[in-house]
Each structure stands twice: as C-alpha cells, then as structure tokens.
Amino acid sequence: MADNVLKGRRILGTSRAPKEYTDERTCAQDGCETRLSRYNRREHCFAHAPTKFPRLRGRVVPES
Ligand SMILES: [Zn+2]
C-alpha cells in the first residue's frame, strides 16, 4: 500500500494580491471622514456622491 497518496502540496510562488487602492481612503468632501472601502473606486461617500437622484418629485433640496 502506498503511504503518501494524499500528500498535500504547499502553494509555492507568490500569491497574487488582489488589486488594491490606497489602504484607507476617506470621502473627498471637505470635513467628511467617511471611510471608503478600498475596493470602492469612488471618491465620495454615499452621502456626497455627485450622482443626482432623479426622483426628487419637486422637493426642494437645500444646496450644501
Ligand atoms: Zn462624504
């Protein structure tokens, strides 16, 4: 009987690191310190994202 049938093989070589952006990023808005995920490519947090929401239905949005 063979003894070493299930010899585990160590993974050799460099393990590929996933692409990362900077380690810790915060919202680009002045004074906002909301952290962004390093996998989140946006520069702003959700609250300060430049995207305008299309459904405001006449609500007056105060400009910041
Ligand atoms: Zn923000």
N, CA, C, O and the ligand as a Tripos MOL2 file, in Angstrom:
@<TRIPOS>MOLECULE
protein
  257   255    65     0     0
PROTEIN
NO_CHARGES

@<TRIPOS>ATOM
      1 N           0.8340   -1.2180    0.0000 N.3       1 MET1
      2 CA          0.0000    0.0000    0.0000 C.3       1 MET1
      3 C           0.8620    1.2600    0.0000 C.2       1 MET1
      4 O           1.8620    1.3550    0.7120 O.2       1 MET1
      5 N           0.4750    2.1480   -0.7580 N.am      2 ALA2
      6 CA          1.2580    3.3990   -0.8240 C.3       2 ALA2
      7 C           0.8780    4.2960    0.3410 C.2       2 ALA2
      8 O          -0.2960    4.4910    0.6560 O.2       2 ALA2
      9 N           1.8730    4.8100    0.9400 N.am      3 ASP3
     10 CA          1.6160    5.6350    2.1090 C.3       3 ASP3
     11 C           1.2650    7.0830    1.7740 C.2       3 ASP3
     12 O           0.3610    7.6720    2.3660 O.2       3 ASP3
     13 N           1.9620    7.6150    0.8600 N.am      4 ASN4
     14 CA          1.8370    9.0700    0.6440 C.3       4 ASN4
     15 C           0.9010    9.4220   -0.5030 C.2       4 ASN4
     16 O           1.2430   10.2000   -1.3930 O.2       4 ASN4
     17 N          -0.2230    8.8630   -0.4610 N.am      5 VAL5
     18 CA         -1.1350    9.1320   -1.5690 C.3       5 VAL5
     19 C          -1.6380   10.5730   -1.5430 C.2       5 VAL5
     20 O          -1.6730   11.2600   -2.5630 O.2       5 VAL5
     21 N          -2.0230   11.0050   -0.3480 N.am      6 LEU6
     22 CA         -2.5880   12.3550   -0.2890 C.3       6 LEU6
     23 C          -1.6050   13.3460    0.3030 C.2       6 LEU6
     24 O          -1.8700   13.9890    1.3190 O.2       6 LEU6
     25 N          -0.5100   13.4470   -0.3320 N.am      7 LYS7
     26 CA          0.4780   14.3910    0.1650 C.3       7 LYS7
     27 C           0.0330   15.7980   -0.1990 C.2       7 LYS7
     28 O          -0.1220   16.1330   -1.3730 O.2       7 LYS7
     29 N          -0.1610   16.5850    0.7920 N.am      8 GLY8
     30 CA         -0.5810   17.9520    0.4920 C.3       8 GLY8
     31 C           0.5340   18.7360   -0.1660 C.2       8 GLY8
     32 O           1.7060   18.5980    0.1840 O.2       8 GLY8
     33 N           0.1630   19.5360   -1.0970 N.am      9 ARG9
     34 CA          1.1850   20.3200   -1.7540 C.3       9 ARG9
     35 C           1.0700   21.7710   -1.3280 C.2       9 ARG9
     36 O           0.0060   22.3820   -1.4290 O.2       9 ARG9
     37 N           2.1330   22.2890   -0.8700 N.am     10 ARG10
     38 CA          2.0790   23.6790   -0.4660 C.3      10 ARG10
     39 C           2.0580   24.5630   -1.6980 C.2      10 ARG10
     40 O           2.6990   24.2720   -2.7080 O.2      10 ARG10
     41 N           1.3180   25.6310   -1.5940 N.am     11 ILE11
     42 CA          1.2960   26.5440   -2.7370 C.3      11 ILE11
     43 C           2.5800   27.3600   -2.7290 C.2      11 ILE11
     44 O           2.8500   28.1380   -1.8140 O.2      11 ILE11
     45 N           3.3330   27.1600   -3.7470 N.am     12 LEU12
     46 CA          4.5970   27.8810   -3.8070 C.3      12 LEU12
     47 C           4.4420   29.0990   -4.7110 C.2      12 LEU12
     48 O           3.4240   29.2930   -5.3760 O.2      12 LEU12
     49 N           5.4630   29.8820   -4.7040 N.am     13 GLY13
     50 CA          5.4140   31.0610   -5.5660 C.3      13 GLY13
     51 C           4.6600   32.1900   -4.9000 C.2      13 GLY13
     52 O           4.1460   32.0380   -3.7920 O.2      13 GLY13
     53 N           4.5970   33.2820   -5.5530 N.am     14 THR14
     54 CA          3.9360   34.4350   -4.9770 C.3      14 THR14
     55 C           2.4360   34.3030   -5.1520 C.2      14 THR14
     56 O           1.9350   34.0260   -6.2410 O.2      14 THR14
     57 N           1.7570   34.5030   -4.0800 N.am     15 SER15
     58 CA          0.3090   34.5230   -4.1980 C.3      15 SER15
     59 C          -0.0670   35.9000   -4.7230 C.2      15 SER15
     60 O           0.4410   36.9220   -4.2620 O.2      15 SER15
     61 N          -0.9350   35.9030   -5.6610 N.am     16 ARG16
     62 CA         -1.2550   37.1890   -6.2660 C.3      16 ARG16
     63 C          -2.1760   37.9930   -5.3820 C.2      16 ARG16
     64 O          -3.2610   37.5440   -5.0130 O.2      16 ARG16
     65 N          -1.7410   39.1530   -5.0560 N.am     17 ALA17
     66 CA         -2.5830   40.0080   -4.2430 C.3      17 ALA17
     67 C          -3.6130   40.6780   -5.1310 C.2      17 ALA17
     68 O          -3.3070   41.0750   -6.2560 O.2      17 ALA17
     69 N          -4.8140   40.8020   -4.6360 N.am     18 PRO18
     70 CA         -5.8420   41.4840   -5.4070 C.3      18 PRO18
     71 C          -5.4920   42.9610   -5.5620 C.2      18 PRO18
     72 O          -4.7790   43.5390   -4.7410 O.2      18 PRO18
     73 N          -5.9890   43.5320   -6.5920 N.am     19 LYS19
     74 CA         -5.6900   44.9490   -6.7970 C.3      19 LYS19
     75 C          -6.2920   45.7810   -5.6840 C.2      19 LYS19
     76 O          -7.4790   45.6890   -5.3700 O.2      19 LYS19
     77 N          -5.4620   46.5660   -5.1220 N.am     20 GLU20
     78 CA         -5.9700   47.4200   -4.0630 C.3      20 GLU20
     79 C          -5.6790   48.8620   -4.3920 C.2      20 GLU20
     80 O          -4.7370   49.1900   -5.1130 O.2      20 GLU20
     81 N          -6.4980   49.6890   -3.8530 N.am     21 TYR21
     82 CA         -6.2020   51.1010   -3.9760 C.3      21 TYR21
     83 C          -5.4760   51.4650   -2.7050 C.2      21 TYR21
     84 O          -4.9200   50.5960   -2.0320 O.2      21 TYR21
     85 N          -5.4740   52.6890   -2.3810 N.am     22 THR22
     86 CA         -4.7810   53.0380   -1.1510 C.3      22 THR22
     87 C          -5.4630   52.3700    0.0290 C.2      22 THR22
     88 O          -6.6430   52.0260   -0.0330 O.2      22 THR22
     89 N          -4.7350   52.1970    1.0650 N.am     23 ASP23
     90 CA         -5.2510   51.4380    2.1910 C.3      23 ASP23
     91 C          -6.5000   52.0490    2.8090 C.2      23 ASP23
     92 O          -7.5330   51.3960    2.9600 O.2      23 ASP23
     93 N          -6.3740   53.2860    3.1510 N.am     24 GLU24
     94 CA         -7.5220   53.9160    3.7850 C.3      24 GLU24
     95 C          -7.8510   55.2020    3.0660 C.2      24 GLU24
     96 O          -7.0260   56.1100    2.9710 O.2      24 GLU24
     97 N          -9.0450   55.2650    2.5700 N.am     25 ARG25
     98 CA         -9.4270   56.4890    1.8830 C.3      25 ARG25
     99 C         -10.6620   57.0430    2.5440 C.2      25 ARG25
    100 O         -11.5030   56.3090    3.0640 O.2      25 ARG25
    101 N         -10.7480   58.3050    2.5150 N.am     26 THR26
    102 CA        -11.9420   58.9320    3.0630 C.3      26 THR26
    103 C         -12.6090   59.7420    1.9730 C.2      26 THR26
    104 O         -12.0400   59.9910    0.9100 O.2      26 THR26
    105 N         -13.7970   60.1340    2.2590 N.am     27 CYS27
    106 CA        -14.5780   60.8990    1.2990 C.3      27 CYS27
    107 C         -13.8170   62.1420    0.8800 C.2      27 CYS27
    108 O         -13.1080   62.7540    1.6780 O.2      27 CYS27
    109 N         -13.9730   62.5040   -0.3800 N.am     28 ALA28
    110 CA        -13.2470   63.6520   -0.9090 C.3      28 ALA28
    111 C         -13.8690   64.9610   -0.4470 C.2      28 ALA28
    112 O         -13.2770   66.0290   -0.6030 O.2      28 ALA28
    113 N         -15.0350   64.8740    0.1080 N.am     29 GLN29
    114 CA        -15.7030   66.0810    0.5800 C.3      29 GLN29
    115 C         -14.9750   66.6330    1.7910 C.2      29 GLN29
    116 O         -14.5840   65.8960    2.6960 O.2      29 GLN29
    117 N         -14.8050   67.9290    1.7870 N.am     30 ASP30
    118 CA        -14.1180   68.5510    2.9170 C.3      30 ASP30
    119 C         -14.8510   68.2760    4.2120 C.2      30 ASP30
    120 O         -16.0620   68.4790    4.3060 O.2      30 ASP30
    121 N         -14.1270   67.8230    5.1930 N.am     31 GLY31
    122 CA        -14.7260   67.6260    6.5000 C.3      31 GLY31
    123 C         -15.4260   66.2950    6.6660 C.2      31 GLY31
    124 O         -15.8110   65.9260    7.7750 O.2      31 GLY31
    125 N         -15.5890   65.5880    5.5980 N.am     32 CYS32
    126 CA        -16.2380   64.2930    5.7120 C.3      32 CYS32
    127 C         -15.1760   63.2180    5.9090 C.2      32 CYS32
    128 O         -14.2260   63.1030    5.1340 O.2      32 CYS32
    129 N         -15.3600   62.4650    6.9300 N.am     33 GLU33
    130 CA        -14.3440   61.4560    7.2020 C.3      33 GLU33
    131 C         -14.8750   60.0490    7.0280 C.2      33 GLU33
    132 O         -14.3510   59.0820    7.5820 O.2      33 GLU33
    133 N         -15.9010   59.9710    6.2620 N.am     34 THR34
    134 CA        -16.4440   58.6420    5.9910 C.3      34 THR34
    135 C         -15.4160   57.8090    5.2400 C.2      34 THR34
    136 O         -14.8750   58.2230    4.2150 O.2      34 THR34
    137 N         -15.1760   56.6800    5.7550 N.am     35 ARG35
    138 CA        -14.1870   55.8360    5.0960 C.3      35 ARG35
    139 C         -14.7870   55.1380    3.8920 C.2      35 ARG35
    140 O         -15.9400   54.7070    3.8990 O.2      35 ARG35
    141 N         -13.9850   55.0440    2.8850 N.am     36 LEU36
    142 CA        -14.4300   54.3280    1.7010 C.3      36 LEU36
    143 C         -13.7440   52.9800    1.6770 C.2      36 LEU36
    144 O         -12.5900   52.8280    2.0790 O.2      36 LEU36
    145 N         -14.4700   52.0430    1.2090 N.am     37 SER37
    146 CA        -13.8770   50.7210    1.0660 C.3      37 SER37
    147 C         -12.7290   50.7910    0.0870 C.2      37 SER37
    148 O         -12.7660   51.5480   -0.8830 O.2      37 SER37
    149 N         -11.7350   50.0160    0.3420 N.am     38 ARG38
    150 CA        -10.6020   50.0910   -0.5710 C.3      38 ARG38
    151 C         -10.9430   49.5000   -1.9250 C.2      38 ARG38
    152 O         -10.2100   49.6660   -2.8990 O.2      38 ARG38
    153 N         -12.0380   48.8270   -1.9650 N.am     39 TYR39
    154 CA        -12.4590   48.2760   -3.2490 C.3      39 TYR39
    155 C         -13.4890   49.1670   -3.9220 C.2      39 TYR39
    156 O         -13.9570   48.9070   -5.0310 O.2      39 TYR39
    157 N         -13.8120   50.2040   -3.2160 N.am     40 ASN40
    158 CA        -14.7440   51.1600   -3.7730 C.3      40 ASN40
    159 C         -13.9600   52.2370   -4.5020 C.2      40 ASN40
    160 O         -13.1280   52.9190   -3.9020 O.2      40 ASN40
    161 N         -14.2110   52.3860   -5.7440 N.am     41 ARG41
    162 CA        -13.3880   53.2980   -6.5280 C.3      41 ARG41
    163 C         -13.8630   54.7300   -6.4370 C.2      41 ARG41
    164 O         -13.2150   55.6350   -6.9630 O.2      41 ARG41
    165 N         -14.9570   54.9410   -5.7940 N.am     42 ARG42
    166 CA        -15.4770   56.3030   -5.7610 C.3      42 ARG42
    167 C         -14.6390   57.1910   -4.8620 C.2      42 ARG42
    168 O         -13.9030   56.7270   -3.9910 O.2      42 ARG42
    169 N         -14.7760   58.4520   -5.0990 N.am     43 GLU43
    170 CA        -14.0110   59.3880   -4.2790 C.3      43 GLU43
    171 C         -14.8460   59.9550   -3.1600 C.2      43 GLU43
    172 O         -14.3280   60.5600   -2.2210 O.2      43 GLU43
    173 N         -16.1410   59.7560   -3.2700 N.am     44 HIS44
    174 CA        -17.0130   60.3060   -2.2460 C.3      44 HIS44
    175 C         -17.7740   59.1840   -1.5580 C.2      44 HIS44
    176 O         -17.9820   58.1070   -2.1160 O.2      44 HIS44
    177 N         -18.1750   59.4690   -0.3470 N.am     45 CYS45
    178 CA        -19.0180   58.5110    0.3270 C.3      45 CYS45
    179 C         -20.4100   58.5860   -0.2980 C.2      45 CYS45
    180 O         -20.6690   59.4120   -1.1730 O.2      45 CYS45
    181 N         -21.2550   57.7500    0.1450 N.am     46 PHE46
    182 CA        -22.5830   57.6850   -0.4610 C.3      46 PHE46
    183 C         -23.3060   59.0260   -0.3430 C.2      46 PHE46
    184 O         -24.0030   59.4520   -1.2640 O.2      46 PHE46
    185 N         -23.1330   59.6680    0.7770 N.am     47 ALA47
    186 CA        -23.8530   60.9150    1.0100 C.3      47 ALA47
    187 C         -23.3530   62.0380    0.1150 C.2      47 ALA47
    188 O         -24.1060   62.9490   -0.2290 O.2      47 ALA47
    189 N         -22.1160   61.9720   -0.2490 N.am     48 HIS48
    190 CA        -21.5450   63.0660   -1.0260 C.3      48 HIS48
    191 C         -21.2960   62.6960   -2.4730 C.2      48 HIS48
    192 O         -20.6900   63.4590   -3.2240 O.2      48 HIS48
    193 N         -21.7480   61.5640   -2.8440 N.am     49 ALA49
    194 CA        -21.5760   61.1750   -4.2360 C.3      49 ALA49
    195 C         -22.2370   62.2100   -5.1310 C.2      49 ALA49
    196 O         -23.3560   62.6460   -4.8620 O.2      49 ALA49
    197 N         -21.5620   62.5970   -6.1730 N.am     50 PRO50
    198 CA        -22.0650   63.6370   -7.0690 C.3      50 PRO50
    199 C         -23.2950   63.2110   -7.8630 C.2      50 PRO50
    200 O         -23.9540   64.0280   -8.5060 O.2      50 PRO50
    201 N         -23.5830   61.9410   -7.8040 N.am     51 THR51
    202 CA        -24.7390   61.4660   -8.5550 C.3      51 THR51
    203 C         -26.0090   62.1460   -8.0730 C.2      51 THR51
    204 O         -26.2640   62.2370   -6.8720 O.2      51 THR51
    205 N         -26.7850   62.6090   -9.0030 N.am     52 LYS52
    206 CA        -28.0360   63.2280   -8.5840 C.3      52 LYS52
    207 C         -29.1410   62.1970   -8.6760 C.2      52 LYS52
    208 O         -29.2240   61.4230   -9.6300 O.2      52 LYS52
    209 N         -29.9530   62.2070   -7.7020 N.am     53 PHE53
    210 CA        -31.0460   61.2640   -7.7330 C.3      53 PHE53
    211 C         -32.2000   61.8510   -8.5130 C.2      53 PHE53
    212 O         -32.6490   62.9640   -8.2420 O.2      53 PHE53
    213 N         -32.6610   61.1160   -9.4550 N.am     54 PRO54
    214 CA        -33.6470   61.6310  -10.3990 C.3      54 PRO54
    215 C         -35.0420   61.7970   -9.8150 C.2      54 PRO54
    216 O         -35.8720   62.5070  -10.3840 O.2      54 PRO54
    217 N         -35.3020   61.1690   -8.7180 N.am     55 ARG55
    218 CA        -36.6910   61.2150   -8.2550 C.3      55 ARG55
    219 C         -36.8550   62.0820   -7.0280 C.2      55 ARG55
    220 O         -37.0020   61.5810   -5.9130 O.2      55 ARG55
    221 N         -36.8290   63.3540   -7.2350 N.am     56 LEU56
    222 CA        -36.9890   64.2050   -6.0650 C.3      56 LEU56
    223 C         -38.4060   64.7550   -5.9810 C.2      56 LEU56
    224 O         -38.8280   65.2750   -4.9490 O.2      56 LEU56
    225 N         -39.1120   64.6320   -7.0590 N.am     57 ARG57
    226 CA        -40.5330   64.9770   -7.0630 C.3      57 ARG57
    227 C         -40.7970   66.3530   -6.4830 C.2      57 ARG57
    228 O         -41.6460   66.5280   -5.6090 O.2      57 ARG57
    229 N         -40.0770   67.2920   -6.9710 N.am     58 GLY58
    230 CA        -40.3980   68.6690   -6.5880 C.3      58 GLY58
    231 C         -39.9280   69.0570   -5.2110 C.2      58 GLY58
    232 O         -40.1440   70.1820   -4.7600 O.2      58 GLY58
    233 N         -39.2970   68.1390   -4.5570 N.am     59 ARG59
    234 CA        -38.8020   68.5110   -3.2530 C.3      59 ARG59
    235 C         -37.6690   69.5170   -3.4030 C.2      59 ARG59
    236 O         -36.8530   69.4200   -4.3190 O.2      59 ARG59
    237 N         -37.6320   70.4390   -2.5350 N.am     60 VAL60
    238 CA        -36.5440   71.4110   -2.6230 C.3      60 VAL60
    239 C         -35.3500   70.8630   -1.8800 C.2      60 VAL60
    240 O         -35.3980   70.5990   -0.6780 O.2      60 VAL60
    241 N         -34.3010   70.7050   -2.6100 N.am     61 VAL61
    242 CA        -33.0940   70.1800   -1.9860 C.3      61 VAL61
    243 C         -32.1710   71.3340   -1.6240 C.2      61 VAL61
    244 O         -31.6870   72.0600   -2.4920 O.2      61 VAL61
    245 N         -31.9460   71.4820   -0.3800 N.am     62 PRO62
    246 CA        -31.0430   72.5660    0.0430 C.3      62 PRO62
    247 C         -29.6330   72.3250   -0.4820 C.2      62 PRO62
    248 O         -29.0770   71.2340   -0.3540 O.2      62 PRO62
    249 N         -29.0910   73.3420   -1.0590 N.am     63 GLU63
    250 CA        -27.7370   73.2000   -1.5620 C.3      63 GLU63
    251 C         -26.7660   73.3040   -0.4120 C.2      63 GLU63
    252 O         -26.9010   74.1510    0.4700 O.2      63 GLU63
    253 N         -25.7820   72.4200   -0.4400 N.am     64 SER64
    254 CA        -24.8290   72.4800    0.6570 C.3      64 SER64
    255 C         -23.6910   73.3980    0.2860 C.2      64 SER64
    256 O         -22.7690   73.5910    1.0790 O.2      64 SER64
    257 ZN        -18.7280   62.2200    2.4010 Zn       65 ZN65
@<TRIPOS>BOND
     1     1     2 1
     2     2     3 1
     3     3     4 2
     4     3     5 am
     5     5     6 1
     6     6     7 1
     7     7     8 2
     8     7     9 am
     9     9    10 1
    10    10    11 1
    11    11    12 2
    12    11    13 am
    13    13    14 1
    14    14    15 1
    15    15    16 2
    16    15    17 am
    17    17    18 1
    18    18    19 1
    19    19    20 2
    20    19    21 am
    21    21    22 1
    22    22    23 1
    23    23    24 2
    24    23    25 am
    25    25    26 1
    26    26    27 1
    27    27    28 2
    28    27    29 am
    29    29    30 1
    30    30    31 1
    31    31    32 2
    32    31    33 am
    33    33    34 1
    34    34    35 1
    35    35    36 2
    36    35    37 am
    37    37    38 1
    38    38    39 1
    39    39    40 2
    40    39    41 am
    41    41    42 1
    42    42    43 1
    43    43    44 2
    44    43    45 am
    45    45    46 1
    46    46    47 1
    47    47    48 2
    48    47    49 am
    49    49    50 1
    50    50    51 1
    51    51    52 2
    52    51    53 am
    53    53    54 1
    54    54    55 1
    55    55    56 2
    56    55    57 am
    57    57    58 1
    58    58    59 1
    59    59    60 2
    60    59    61 am
    61    61    62 1
    62    62    63 1
    63    63    64 2
    64    63    65 am
    65    65    66 1
    66    66    67 1
    67    67    68 2
    68    67    69 am
    69    69    70 1
    70    70    71 1
    71    71    72 2
    72    71    73 am
    73    73    74 1
    74    74    75 1
    75    75    76 2
    76    75    77 am
    77    77    78 1
    78    78    79 1
    79    79    80 2
    80    79    81 am
    81    81    82 1
    82    82    83 1
    83    83    84 2
    84    83    85 am
    85    85    86 1
    86    86    87 1
    87    87    88 2
    88    87    89 am
    89    89    90 1
    90    90    91 1
    91    91    92 2
    92    91    93 am
    93    93    94 1
    94    94    95 1
    95    95    96 2
    96    95    97 am
    97    97    98 1
    98    98    99 1
    99    99   100 2
   100    99   101 am
   101   101   102 1
   102   102   103 1
   103   103   104 2
   104   103   105 am
   105   105   106 1
   106   106   107 1
   107   107   108 2
   108   107   109 am
   109   109   110 1
   110   110   111 1
   111   111   112 2
   112   111   113 am
   113   113   114 1
   114   114   115 1
   115   115   116 2
   116   115   117 am
   117   117   118 1
   118   118   119 1
   119   119   120 2
   120   119   121 am
   121   121   122 1
   122   122   123 1
   123   123   124 2
   124   123   125 am
   125   125   126 1
   126   126   127 1
   127   127   128 2
   128   127   129 am
   129   129   130 1
   130   130   131 1
   131   131   132 2
   132   131   133 am
   133   133   134 1
   134   134   135 1
   135   135   136 2
   136   135   137 am
   137   137   138 1
   138   138   139 1
   139   139   140 2
   140   139   141 am
   141   141   142 1
   142   142   143 1
   143   143   144 2
   144   143   145 am
   145   145   146 1
   146   146   147 1
   147   147   148 2
   148   147   149 am
   149   149   150 1
   150   150   151 1
   151   151   152 2
   152   151   153 am
   153   153   154 1
   154   154   155 1
   155   155   156 2
   156   155   157 am
   157   157   158 1
   158   158   159 1
   159   159   160 2
   160   159   161 am
   161   161   162 1
   162   162   163 1
   163   163   164 2
   164   163   165 am
   165   165   166 1
   166   166   167 1
   167   167   168 2
   168   167   169 am
   169   169   170 1
   170   170   171 1
   171   171   172 2
   172   171   173 am
   173   173   174 1
   174   174   175 1
   175   175   176 2
   176   175   177 am
   177   177   178 1
   178   178   179 1
   179   179   180 2
   180   179   181 am
   181   181   182 1
   182   182   183 1
   183   183   184 2
   184   183   185 am
   185   185   186 1
   186   186   187 1
   187   187   188 2
   188   187   189 am
   189   189   190 1
   190   190   191 1
   191   191   192 2
   192   191   193 am
   193   193   194 1
   194   194   195 1
   195   195   196 2
   196   195   197 am
   197   197   198 1
   198   198   199 1
   199   199   200 2
   200   199   201 am
   201   201   202 1
   202   202   203 1
   203   203   204 2
   204   203   205 am
   205   205   206 1
   206   206   207 1
   207   207   208 2
   208   207   209 am
   209   209   210 1
   210   210   211 1
   211   211   212 2
   212   211   213 am
   213   213   214 1
   214   214   215 1
   215   215   216 2
   216   215   217 am
   217   217   218 1
   218   218   219 1
   219   219   220 2
   220   219   221 am
   221   221   222 1
   222   222   223 1
   223   223   224 2
   224   223   225 am
   225   225   226 1
   226   226   227 1
   227   227   228 2
   228   227   229 am
   229   229   230 1
   230   230   231 1
   231   231   232 2
   232   231   233 am
   233   233   234 1
   234   234   235 1
   235   235   236 2
   236   235   237 am
   237   237   238 1
   238   238   239 1
   239   239   240 2
   240   239   241 am
   241   241   242 1
   242   242   243 1
   243   243   244 2
   244   243   245 am
   245   245   246 1
   246   246   247 1
   247   247   248 2
   248   247   249 am
   249   249   250 1
   250   250   251 1
   251   251   252 2
   252   251   253 am
   253   253   254 1
   254   254   255 1
   255   255   256 2
@<TRIPOS>SUBSTRUCTURE
     1 MET1         2 RESIDUE 1 A MET
     2 ALA2         6 RESIDUE 1 A ALA
     3 ASP3        10 RESIDUE 1 A ASP
     4 ASN4        14 RESIDUE 1 A ASN
     5 VAL5        18 RESIDUE 1 A VAL
     6 LEU6        22 RESIDUE 1 A LEU
     7 LYS7        26 RESIDUE 1 A LYS
     8 GLY8        30 RESIDUE 1 A GLY
     9 ARG9        34 RESIDUE 1 A ARG
    10 ARG10       38 RESIDUE 1 A ARG
    11 ILE11       42 RESIDUE 1 A ILE
    12 LEU12       46 RESIDUE 1 A LEU
    13 GLY13       50 RESIDUE 1 A GLY
    14 THR14       54 RESIDUE 1 A THR
    15 SER15       58 RESIDUE 1 A SER
    16 ARG16       62 RESIDUE 1 A ARG
    17 ALA17       66 RESIDUE 1 A ALA
    18 PRO18       70 RESIDUE 1 A PRO
    19 LYS19       74 RESIDUE 1 A LYS
    20 GLU20       78 RESIDUE 1 A GLU
    21 TYR21       82 RESIDUE 1 A TYR
    22 THR22       86 RESIDUE 1 A THR
    23 ASP23       90 RESIDUE 1 A ASP
    24 GLU24       94 RESIDUE 1 A GLU
    25 ARG25       98 RESIDUE 1 A ARG
    26 THR26      102 RESIDUE 1 A THR
    27 CYS27      106 RESIDUE 1 A CYS
    28 ALA28      110 RESIDUE 1 A ALA
    29 GLN29      114 RESIDUE 1 A GLN
    30 ASP30      118 RESIDUE 1 A ASP
    31 GLY31      122 RESIDUE 1 A GLY
    32 CYS32      126 RESIDUE 1 A CYS
    33 GLU33      130 RESIDUE 1 A GLU
    34 THR34      134 RESIDUE 1 A THR
    35 ARG35      138 RESIDUE 1 A ARG
    36 LEU36      142 RESIDUE 1 A LEU
    37 SER37      146 RESIDUE 1 A SER
    38 ARG38      150 RESIDUE 1 A ARG
    39 TYR39      154 RESIDUE 1 A TYR
    40 ASN40      158 RESIDUE 1 A ASN
    41 ARG41      162 RESIDUE 1 A ARG
    42 ARG42      166 RESIDUE 1 A ARG
    43 GLU43      170 RESIDUE 1 A GLU
    44 HIS44      174 RESIDUE 1 A HIS
    45 CYS45      178 RESIDUE 1 A CYS
    46 PHE46      182 RESIDUE 1 A PHE
    47 ALA47      186 RESIDUE 1 A ALA
    48 HIS48      190 RESIDUE 1 A HIS
    49 ALA49      194 RESIDUE 1 A ALA
    50 PRO50      198 RESIDUE 1 A PRO
    51 THR51      202 RESIDUE 1 A THR
    52 LYS52      206 RESIDUE 1 A LYS
    53 PHE53      210 RESIDUE 1 A PHE
    54 PRO54      214 RESIDUE 1 A PRO
    55 ARG55      218 RESIDUE 1 A ARG
    56 LEU56      222 RESIDUE 1 A LEU
    57 ARG57      226 RESIDUE 1 A ARG
    58 GLY58      230 RESIDUE 1 A GLY
    59 ARG59      234 RESIDUE 1 A ARG
    60 VAL60      238 RESIDUE 1 A VAL
    61 VAL61      242 RESIDUE 1 A VAL
    62 PRO62      246 RESIDUE 1 A PRO
    63 GLU63      250 RESIDUE 1 A GLU
    64 SER64      254 RESIDUE 1 A SER
    65 ZN65       257 GROUP 0 **** ****
